[in-house]
Amino acid sequence: MFTAFNEAERERSKLSEALTKSQDKAIRRISELREQSELDRLNKADLTNNFQTSIEEKDSEIEALKTQVNCLHKLVCYLVE
């Protein structure tokens, strides 16, 4: 009976060790995923900011070109008269 108890205790110890290793591995993986998620979030924010800046620059260029077209149109109208 004592031998069976010792064997059961060893088995419990092995299972406990396996569970602890599994939990540690899962916790590390969760930490890695959280870190990756944060990096992805920061990257997305940076890309969004860069894209918005690019759009604003293009809008400014478009407005400048519209102004040039209007000036040229007025000049042509003046010359035609």
Order of alpha helices (4+ residues) and beta strands (2+ residues): alpha
